[in-house]
Amino acid sequence: MIIRRPVSKFNIAAVVLVASMILLFGQLSAPVIDQPYAGDRNVTGQAAPGSVPLTVYDTTSNTRIYLGSGKSADQQGYFAVAVDPPLTLGHKIIVVDSEGRPSSEWVVMSKSGPTGPLN
């Protein structure tokens, strides 16, 4: 004998809440870059622990230009990825983790310029 139970508003709300949390935490786990400056030879920031390797790209043009990759981060996800050539003023960069999640795009600034992501 099959017993059918009606779907309650509580069940629907629980499913929506779980789905929202999955989406929210998925967005939070993308790498976060510290403000990059012209001449820097390392890009630093924080990523989800275990999401290495991390790859840095110059996204100034329509294609991604590889700048460097790092295979280590500490237990809290803090990383420093060496780049070559050094960062160029006005260029845009992103960091992509091993799951393909990109950071926000940042503009490389001078040490005396304004800071912040492009979004």
Buried (B, 14 or more C-beta within 10 A) or exposed (E): EEEEEEEEEEEEEEEEEEEEEEEEEEEEBBBBBBBBBBEBEBBBBBBBEEBBBBBBBBBBEEEBEEBBBBEEBEEEBBBBBEBEEBBBEEBBBBBBBBEEBBBBBBBBBEEEEEEEEEE
